[in-house]
């Protein structure tokens, strides 16, 4: 797994960062005054920017969006693409706004978390970070 070196001259290659975004209903995806997928993406981009200011982590390589898909199961096109990208070692860090964006089923979420660990992909959920900068960076670096 890639780690950030304390010595700037020995810094490893930047992490390849993927965003996963999911909106649950057609109404949420199409009838909202603000596009919820765009709002999630903006939050993720902002958080990565803040983290990169603290200690450079990486670049966004993939933004995967499932619009109007339930989190009850994994039968979502962008989620399946995400699984493939992680399985092929193309994402080192996955960011999402909330764990429920990945799955509403605890067993499915735990299985996916193990899958990420098996493929050296770290996971950061914005709703888990108590302080947007410090907690997020500490979780990624640990």
MODELLER restraints for C-alpha pairs under 7 A, 6 or more apart:
rsr = mdl.restraints
at = mdl.atoms
rsr.add(forms.Gaussian(group=physical.xy_distance, feature=features.Distance(at['CA:1:A'], at['CA:120:A']), mean=5.49, stdev=0.5))
rsr.add(forms.Gaussian(group=physical.xy_distance, feature=features.Distance(at['CA:3:A'], at['CA:141:A']), mean=6.96, stdev=0.5))
rsr.add(forms.Gaussian(group=physical.xy_distance, feature=features.Distance(at['CA:4:A'], at['CA:11:A']), mean=6.01, stdev=0.5))
rsr.add(forms.Gaussian(group=physical.xy_distance, feature=features.Distance(at['CA:4:A'], at['CA:12:A']), mean=6.35, stdev=0.5))
rsr.add(forms.Gaussian(group=physical.xy_distance, feature=features.Distance(at['CA:5:A'], at['CA:11:A']), mean=5.12, stdev=0.5))
rsr.add(forms.Gaussian(group=physical.xy_distance, feature=features.Distance(at['CA:5:A'], at['CA:12:A']), mean=6.95, stdev=0.5))
rsr.add(forms.Gaussian(group=physical.xy_distance, feature=features.Distance(at['CA:14:A'], at['CA:57:A']), mean=5.78, stdev=0.5))
rsr.add(forms.Gaussian(group=physical.xy_distance, feature=features.Distance(at['CA:14:A'], at['CA:58:A']), mean=4.24, stdev=0.5))
rsr.add(forms.Gaussian(group=physical.xy_distance, feature=features.Distance(at['CA:14:A'], at['CA:59:A']), mean=6.69, stdev=0.5))
rsr.add(forms.Gaussian(group=physical.xy_distance, feature=features.Distance(at['CA:15:A'], at['CA:57:A']), mean=5.80, stdev=0.5))
rsr.add(forms.Gaussian(group=physical.xy_distance, feature=features.Distance(at['CA:15:A'], at['CA:58:A']), mean=4.30, stdev=0.5))
rsr.add(forms.Gaussian(group=physical.xy_distance, feature=features.Distance(at['CA:15:A'], at['CA:59:A']), mean=6.49, stdev=0.5))
rsr.add(forms.Gaussian(group=physical.xy_distance, feature=features.Distance(at['CA:15:A'], at['CA:92:A']), mean=5.57, stdev=0.5))
rsr.add(forms.Gaussian(group=physical.xy_distance, feature=features.Distance(at['CA:15:A'], at['CA:93:A']), mean=6.58, stdev=0.5))
rsr.add(forms.Gaussian(group=physical.xy_distance, feature=features.Distance(at['CA:16:A'], at['CA:58:A']), mean=5.90, stdev=0.5))
rsr.add(forms.Gaussian(group=physical.xy_distance, feature=features.Distance(at['CA:16:A'], at['CA:59:A']), mean=5.67, stdev=0.5))
rsr.add(forms.Gaussian(group=physical.xy_distance, feature=features.Distance(at['CA:16:A'], at['CA:60:A']), mean=6.21, stdev=0.5))
rsr.add(forms.Gaussian(group=physical.xy_distance, feature=features.Distance(at['CA:16:A'], at['CA:61:A']), mean=5.74, stdev=0.5))
rsr.add(forms.Gaussian(group=physical.xy_distance, feature=features.Distance(at['CA:16:A'], at['CA:90:A']), mean=6.94, stdev=0.5))
rsr.add(forms.Gaussian(group=physical.xy_distance, feature=features.Distance(at['CA:16:A'], at['CA:91:A']), mean=5.12, stdev=0.5))
rsr.add(forms.Gaussian(group=physical.xy_distance, feature=features.Distance(at['CA:16:A'], at['CA:92:A']), mean=5.12, stdev=0.5))
rsr.add(forms.Gaussian(group=physical.xy_distance, feature=features.Distance(at['CA:16:A'], at['CA:93:A']), mean=6.31, stdev=0.5))
rsr.add(forms.Gaussian(group=physical.xy_distance, feature=features.Distance(at['CA:17:A'], at['CA:58:A']), mean=6.40, stdev=0.5))
rsr.add(forms.Gaussian(group=physical.xy_distance, feature=features.Distance(at['CA:17:A'], at['CA:59:A']), mean=5.69, stdev=0.5))
rsr.add(forms.Gaussian(group=physical.xy_distance, feature=features.Distance(at['CA:17:A'], at['CA:60:A']), mean=4.59, stdev=0.5))
rsr.add(forms.Gaussian(group=physical.xy_distance, feature=features.Distance(at['CA:17:A'], at['CA:61:A']), mean=5.59, stdev=0.5))
rsr.add(forms.Gaussian(group=physical.xy_distance, feature=features.Distance(at['CA:17:A'], at['CA:62:A']), mean=6.80, stdev=0.5))
rsr.add(forms.Gaussian(group=physical.xy_distance, feature=features.Distance(at['CA:17:A'], at['CA:91:A']), mean=5.80, stdev=0.5))
rsr.add(forms.Gaussian(group=physical.xy_distance, feature=features.Distance(at['CA:17:A'], at['CA:92:A']), mean=6.07, stdev=0.5))
rsr.add(forms.Gaussian(group=physical.xy_distance, feature=features.Distance(at['CA:17:A'], at['CA:93:A']), mean=4.82, stdev=0.5))
rsr.add(forms.Gaussian(group=physical.xy_distance, feature=features.Distance(at['CA:17:A'], at['CA:94:A']), mean=5.88, stdev=0.5))
rsr.add(forms.Gaussian(group=physical.xy_distance, feature=features.Distance(at['CA:18:A'], at['CA:60:A']), mean=5.90, stdev=0.5))
rsr.add(forms.Gaussian(group=physical.xy_distance, feature=features.Distance(at['CA:18:A'], at['CA:61:A']), mean=5.87, stdev=0.5))
rsr.add(forms.Gaussian(group=physical.xy_distance, feature=features.Distance(at['CA:18:A'], at['CA:62:A']), mean=4.64, stdev=0.5))
rsr.add(forms.Gaussian(group=physical.xy_distance, feature=features.Distance(at['CA:18:A'], at['CA:63:A']), mean=5.80, stdev=0.5))
rsr.add(forms.Gaussian(group=physical.xy_distance, feature=features.Distance(at['CA:18:A'], at['CA:91:A']), mean=5.94, stdev=0.5))
rsr.add(forms.Gaussian(group=physical.xy_distance, feature=features.Distance(at['CA:18:A'], at['CA:93:A']), mean=6.23, stdev=0.5))
rsr.add(forms.Gaussian(group=physical.xy_distance, feature=features.Distance(at['CA:18:A'], at['CA:94:A']), mean=4.85, stdev=0.5))
rsr.add(forms.Gaussian(group=physical.xy_distance, feature=features.Distance(at['CA:18:A'], at['CA:95:A']), mean=6.23, stdev=0.5))
rsr.add(forms.Gaussian(group=physical.xy_distance, feature=features.Distance(at['CA:19:A'], at['CA:62:A']), mean=6.26, stdev=0.5))
rsr.add(forms.Gaussian(group=physical.xy_distance, feature=features.Distance(at['CA:19:A'], at['CA:63:A']), mean=4.74, stdev=0.5))
rsr.add(forms.Gaussian(group=physical.xy_distance, feature=features.Distance(at['CA:19:A'], at['CA:64:A']), mean=6.04, stdev=0.5))
rsr.add(forms.Gaussian(group=physical.xy_distance, feature=features.Distance(at['CA:19:A'], at['CA:94:A']), mean=5.83, stdev=0.5))
rsr.add(forms.Gaussian(group=physical.xy_distance, feature=features.Distance(at['CA:19:A'], at['CA:95:A']), mean=4.97, stdev=0.5))
rsr.add(forms.Gaussian(group=physical.xy_distance, feature=features.Distance(at['CA:19:A'], at['CA:96:A']), mean=5.89, stdev=0.5))
rsr.add(forms.Gaussian(group=physical.xy_distance, feature=features.Distance(at['CA:20:A'], at['CA:63:A']), mean=6.23, stdev=0.5))
rsr.add(forms.Gaussian(group=physical.xy_distance, feature=features.Distance(at['CA:20:A'], at['CA:64:A']), mean=4.97, stdev=0.5))
rsr.add(forms.Gaussian(group=physical.xy_distance, feature=features.Distance(at['CA:20:A'], at['CA:65:A']), mean=6.07, stdev=0.5))
rsr.add(forms.Gaussian(group=physical.xy_distance, feature=features.Distance(at['CA:20:A'], at['CA:95:A']), mean=6.52, stdev=0.5))
rsr.add(forms.Gaussian(group=physical.xy_distance, feature=features.Distance(at['CA:20:A'], at['CA:96:A']), mean=5.42, stdev=0.5))
rsr.add(forms.Gaussian(group=physical.xy_distance, feature=features.Distance(at['CA:21:A'], at['CA:37:A']), mean=6.26, stdev=0.5))
rsr.add(forms.Gaussian(group=physical.xy_distance, feature=features.Distance(at['CA:21:A'], at['CA:40:A']), mean=6.59, stdev=0.5))
rsr.add(forms.Gaussian(group=physical.xy_distance, feature=features.Distance(at['CA:21:A'], at['CA:64:A']), mean=6.15, stdev=0.5))
rsr.add(forms.Gaussian(group=physical.xy_distance, feature=features.Distance(at['CA:21:A'], at['CA:65:A']), mean=4.71, stdev=0.5))
rsr.add(forms.Gaussian(group=physical.xy_distance, feature=features.Distance(at['CA:21:A'], at['CA:66:A']), mean=6.27, stdev=0.5))
rsr.add(forms.Gaussian(group=physical.xy_distance, feature=features.Distance(at['CA:21:A'], at['CA:96:A']), mean=6.47, stdev=0.5))
rsr.add(forms.Gaussian(group=physical.xy_distance, feature=features.Distance(at['CA:21:A'], at['CA:101:A']), mean=6.48, stdev=0.5))
rsr.add(forms.Gaussian(group=physical.xy_distance, feature=features.Distance(at['CA:22:A'], at['CA:37:A']), mean=6.74, stdev=0.5))
rsr.add(forms.Gaussian(group=physical.xy_distance, feature=features.Distance(at['CA:22:A'], at['CA:65:A']), mean=5.73, stdev=0.5))
rsr.add(forms.Gaussian(group=physical.xy_distance, feature=features.Distance(at['CA:22:A'], at['CA:66:A']), mean=4.69, stdev=0.5))
rsr.add(forms.Gaussian(group=physical.xy_distance, feature=features.Distance(at['CA:22:A'], at['CA:67:A']), mean=5.76, stdev=0.5))
rsr.add(forms.Gaussian(group=physical.xy_distance, feature=features.Distance(at['CA:22:A'], at['CA:69:A']), mean=6.86, stdev=0.5))
rsr.add(forms.Gaussian(group=physical.xy_distance, feature=features.Distance(at['CA:22:A'], at['CA:101:A']), mean=5.44, stdev=0.5))
rsr.add(forms.Gaussian(group=physical.xy_distance, feature=features.Distance(at['CA:23:A'], at['CA:29:A']), mean=5.98, stdev=0.5))
rsr.add(forms.Gaussian(group=physical.xy_distance, feature=features.Distance(at['CA:23:A'], at['CA:36:A']), mean=6.75, stdev=0.5))
rsr.add(forms.Gaussian(group=physical.xy_distance, feature=features.Distance(at['CA:23:A'], at['CA:37:A']), mean=6.36, stdev=0.5))
rsr.add(forms.Gaussian(group=physical.xy_distance, feature=features.Distance(at['CA:23:A'], at['CA:66:A']), mean=6.43, stdev=0.5))
rsr.add(forms.Gaussian(group=physical.xy_distance, feature=features.Distance(at['CA:23:A'], at['CA:67:A']), mean=4.93, stdev=0.5))
rsr.add(forms.Gaussian(group=physical.xy_distance, feature=features.Distance(at['CA:23:A'], at['CA:68:A']), mean=5.18, stdev=0.5))
rsr.add(forms.Gaussian(group=physical.xy_distance, feature=features.Distance(at['CA:23:A'], at['CA:69:A']), mean=6.25, stdev=0.5))
rsr.add(forms.Gaussian(group=physical.xy_distance, feature=features.Distance(at['CA:24:A'], at['CA:67:A']), mean=6.86, stdev=0.5))
rsr.add(forms.Gaussian(group=physical.xy_distance, feature=features.Distance(at['CA:24:A'], at['CA:68:A']), mean=4.70, stdev=0.5))
rsr.add(forms.Gaussian(group=physical.xy_distance, feature=features.Distance(at['CA:24:A'], at['CA:69:A']), mean=4.91, stdev=0.5))
rsr.add(forms.Gaussian(group=physical.xy_distance, feature=features.Distance(at['CA:24:A'], at['CA:70:A']), mean=4.92, stdev=0.5))
rsr.add(forms.Gaussian(group=physical.xy_distance, feature=features.Distance(at['CA:25:A'], at['CA:68:A']), mean=4.22, stdev=0.5))
rsr.add(forms.Gaussian(group=physical.xy_distance, feature=features.Distance(at['CA:25:A'], at['CA:69:A']), mean=6.31, stdev=0.5))
rsr.add(forms.Gaussian(group=physical.xy_distance, feature=features.Distance(at['CA:26:A'], at['CA:68:A']), mean=4.75, stdev=0.5))
rsr.add(forms.Gaussian(group=physical.xy_distance, feature=features.Distance(at['CA:28:A'], at['CA:36:A']), mean=6.81, stdev=0.5))
rsr.add(forms.Gaussian(group=physical.xy_distance, feature=features.Distance(at['CA:29:A'], at['CA:35:A']), mean=6.52, stdev=0.5))
rsr.add(forms.Gaussian(group=physical.xy_distance, feature=features.Distance(at['CA:29:A'], at['CA:36:A']), mean=6.51, stdev=0.5))
rsr.add(forms.Gaussian(group=physical.xy_distance, feature=features.Distance(at['CA:29:A'], at['CA:67:A']), mean=5.92, stdev=0.5))
rsr.add(forms.Gaussian(group=physical.xy_distance, feature=features.Distance(at['CA:29:A'], at['CA:68:A']), mean=5.80, stdev=0.5))
rsr.add(forms.Gaussian(group=physical.xy_distance, feature=features.Distance(at['CA:40:A'], at['CA:97:A']), mean=6.38, stdev=0.5))
rsr.add(forms.Gaussian(group=physical.xy_distance, feature=features.Distance(at['CA:44:A'], at['CA:95:A']), mean=6.84, stdev=0.5))
rsr.add(forms.Gaussian(group=physical.xy_distance, feature=features.Distance(at['CA:44:A'], at['CA:96:A']), mean=6.81, stdev=0.5))
rsr.add(forms.Gaussian(group=physical.xy_distance, feature=features.Distance(at['CA:44:A'], at['CA:97:A']), mean=6.78, stdev=0.5))
rsr.add(forms.Gaussian(group=physical.xy_distance, feature=features.Distance(at['CA:47:A'], at['CA:132:A']), mean=6.98, stdev=0.5))
rsr.add(forms.Gaussian(group=physical.xy_distance, feature=features.Distance(at['CA:50:A'], at['CA:133:A']), mean=6.39, stdev=0.5))
rsr.add(forms.Gaussian(group=physical.xy_distance, feature=features.Distance(at['CA:51:A'], at['CA:133:A']), mean=5.92, stdev=0.5))
rsr.add(forms.Gaussian(group=physical.xy_distance, feature=features.Distance(at['CA:51:A'], at['CA:137:A']), mean=6.11, stdev=0.5))
rsr.add(forms.Gaussian(group=physical.xy_distance, feature=features.Distance(at['CA:64:A'], at['CA:78:A']), mean=5.42, stdev=0.5))
rsr.add(forms.Gaussian(group=physical.xy_distance, feature=features.Distance(at['CA:65:A'], at['CA:78:A']), mean=5.77, stdev=0.5))
rsr.add(forms.Gaussian(group=physical.xy_distance, feature=features.Distance(at['CA:66:A'], at['CA:76:A']), mean=6.62, stdev=0.5))
rsr.add(forms.Gaussian(group=physical.xy_distance, feature=features.Distance(at['CA:66:A'], at['CA:77:A']), mean=6.85, stdev=0.5))
rsr.add(forms.Gaussian(group=physical.xy_distance, feature=features.Distance(at['CA:66:A'], at['CA:78:A']), mean=5.47, stdev=0.5))
rsr.add(forms.Gaussian(group=physical.xy_distance, feature=features.Distance(at['CA:69:A'], at['CA:76:A']), mean=6.59, stdev=0.5))
rsr.add(forms.Gaussian(group=physical.xy_distance, feature=features.Distance(at['CA:71:A'], at['CA:100:A']), mean=6.93, stdev=0.5))
rsr.add(forms.Gaussian(group=physical.xy_distance, feature=features.Distance(at['CA:71:A'], at['CA:101:A']), mean=6.62, stdev=0.5))
rsr.add(forms.Gaussian(group=physical.xy_distance, feature=features.Distance(at['CA:71:A'], at['CA:102:A']), mean=6.67, stdev=0.5))
rsr.add(forms.Gaussian(group=physical.xy_distance, feature=features.Distance(at['CA:71:A'], at['CA:103:A']), mean=4.66, stdev=0.5))
rsr.add(forms.Gaussian(group=physical.xy_distance, feature=features.Distance(at['CA:71:A'], at['CA:104:A']), mean=5.09, stdev=0.5))
rsr.add(forms.Gaussian(group=physical.xy_distance, feature=features.Distance(at['CA:72:A'], at['CA:103:A']), mean=6.28, stdev=0.5))
rsr.add(forms.Gaussian(group=physical.xy_distance, feature=features.Distance(at['CA:72:A'], at['CA:104:A']), mean=5.39, stdev=0.5))
rsr.add(forms.Gaussian(group=physical.xy_distance, feature=features.Distance(at['CA:72:A'], at['CA:105:A']), mean=5.96, stdev=0.5))
rsr.add(forms.Gaussian(group=physical.xy_distance, feature=features.Distance(at['CA:73:A'], at['CA:103:A']), mean=6.85, stdev=0.5))
rsr.add(forms.Gaussian(group=physical.xy_distance, feature=features.Distance(at['CA:85:A'], at['CA:91:A']), mean=6.27, stdev=0.5))
rsr.add(forms.Gaussian(group=physical.xy_distance, feature=features.Distance(at['CA:86:A'], at['CA:116:A']), mean=6.90, stdev=0.5))
rsr.add(forms.Gaussian(group=physical.xy_distance, feature=features.Distance(at['CA:86:A'], at['CA:119:A']), mean=6.60, stdev=0.5))
rsr.add(forms.Gaussian(group=physical.xy_distance, feature=features.Distance(at['CA:86:A'], at['CA:121:A']), mean=6.85, stdev=0.5))
rsr.add(forms.Gaussian(group=physical.xy_distance, feature=features.Distance(at['CA:87:A'], at['CA:119:A']), mean=6.24, stdev=0.5))
rsr.add(forms.Gaussian(group=physical.xy_distance, feature=features.Distance(at['CA:89:A'], at['CA:119:A']), mean=6.60, stdev=0.5))
rsr.add(forms.Gaussian(group=physical.xy_distance, feature=features.Distance(at['CA:91:A'], at['CA:121:A']), mean=6.42, stdev=0.5))
rsr.add(forms.Gaussian(group=physical.xy_distance, feature=features.Distance(at['CA:92:A'], at['CA:120:A']), mean=6.61, stdev=0.5))
rsr.add(forms.Gaussian(group=physical.xy_distance, feature=features.Distance(at['CA:92:A'], at['CA:121:A']), mean=4.49, stdev=0.5))
rsr.add(forms.Gaussian(group=physical.xy_distance, feature=features.Distance(at['CA:92:A'], at['CA:122:A']), mean=6.11, stdev=0.5))
rsr.add(forms.Gaussian(group=physical.xy_distance, feature=features.Distance(at['CA:93:A'], at['CA:121:A']), mean=5.36, stdev=0.5))
rsr.add(forms.Gaussian(group=physical.xy_distance, feature=features.Distance(at['CA:93:A'], at['CA:122:A']), mean=4.62, stdev=0.5))
rsr.add(forms.Gaussian(group=physical.xy_distance, feature=features.Distance(at['CA:93:A'], at['CA:123:A']), mean=5.74, stdev=0.5))
rsr.add(forms.Gaussian(group=physical.xy_distance, feature=features.Distance(at['CA:94:A'], at['CA:121:A']), mean=6.96, stdev=0.5))
rsr.add(forms.Gaussian(group=physical.xy_distance, feature=features.Distance(at['CA:94:A'], at['CA:122:A']), mean=6.15, stdev=0.5))
rsr.add(forms.Gaussian(group=physical.xy_distance, feature=features.Distance(at['CA:94:A'], at['CA:123:A']), mean=4.84, stdev=0.5))
rsr.add(forms.Gaussian(group=physical.xy_distance, feature=features.Distance(at['CA:94:A'], at['CA:124:A']), mean=6.18, stdev=0.5))
rsr.add(forms.Gaussian(group=physical.xy_distance, feature=features.Distance(at['CA:95:A'], at['CA:123:A']), mean=6.10, stdev=0.5))
rsr.add(forms.Gaussian(group=physical.xy_distance, feature=features.Distance(at['CA:95:A'], at['CA:124:A']), mean=4.93, stdev=0.5))
rsr.add(forms.Gaussian(group=physical.xy_distance, feature=features.Distance(at['CA:95:A'], at['CA:125:A']), mean=5.78, stdev=0.5))
rsr.add(forms.Gaussian(group=physical.xy_distance, feature=features.Distance(at['CA:96:A'], at['CA:124:A']), mean=6.62, stdev=0.5))
rsr.add(forms.Gaussian(group=physical.xy_distance, feature=features.Distance(at['CA:96:A'], at['CA:125:A']), mean=5.02, stdev=0.5))
rsr.add(forms.Gaussian(group=physical.xy_distance, feature=features.Distance(at['CA:96:A'], at['CA:126:A']), mean=6.41, stdev=0.5))
rsr.add(forms.Gaussian(group=physical.xy_distance, feature=features.Distance(at['CA:97:A'], at['CA:125:A']), mean=5.41, stdev=0.5))
rsr.add(forms.Gaussian(group=physical.xy_distance, feature=features.Distance(at['CA:97:A'], at['CA:126:A']), mean=4.75, stdev=0.5))
rsr.add(forms.Gaussian(group=physical.xy_distance, feature=features.Distance(at['CA:97:A'], at['CA:127:A']), mean=6.03, stdev=0.5))
rsr.add(forms.Gaussian(group=physical.xy_distance, feature=features.Distance(at['CA:98:A'], at['CA:125:A']), mean=5.45, stdev=0.5))
rsr.add(forms.Gaussian(group=physical.xy_distance, feature=features.Distance(at['CA:98:A'], at['CA:126:A']), mean=6.19, stdev=0.5))
rsr.add(forms.Gaussian(group=physical.xy_distance, feature=features.Distance(at['CA:98:A'], at['CA:127:A']), mean=5.37, stdev=0.5))
rsr.add(forms.Gaussian(group=physical.xy_distance, feature=features.Distance(at['CA:99:A'], at['CA:125:A']), mean=6.29, stdev=0.5))
rsr.add(forms.Gaussian(group=physical.xy_distance, feature=features.Distance(at['CA:102:A'], at['CA:109:A']), mean=6.78, stdev=0.5))
rsr.add(forms.Gaussian(group=physical.xy_distance, feature=features.Distance(at['CA:103:A'], at['CA:109:A']), mean=5.52, stdev=0.5))
rsr.add(forms.Gaussian(group=physical.xy_distance, feature=features.Distance(at['CA:116:A'], at['CA:122:A']), mean=6.73, stdev=0.5))
rsr.add(forms.Gaussian(group=physical.xy_distance, feature=features.Distance(at['CA:129:A'], at['CA:135:A']), mean=5.26, stdev=0.5))
rsr.add(forms.Gaussian(group=physical.xy_distance, feature=features.Distance(at['CA:129:A'], at['CA:136:A']), mean=5.49, stdev=0.5))
